Amino acid sequence: MILVAIAALWMLDKDFSDIELGIRFLIAIGASLLSGLISYTLFFLDHRDQRK
């Protein structure tokens, strides 16, 4: 999640510098939370399948 936030901030700073800094932080936080949710879901499903 931290790598996603860093990459999102870097890409937004490089390509979309006209967006306000606060909005860029919100986008990066949303991206990292979404990636964390997807990772948690996939690992949970994989862990559940291994129990069977």
Secondary structure, DSSP 8 states (H G I E B T S, - for coil): -HHHHHHHHHHHHHH-TTS-HHHHHHHHHHHHHHHHHHHHHHHHHHHHHHH-
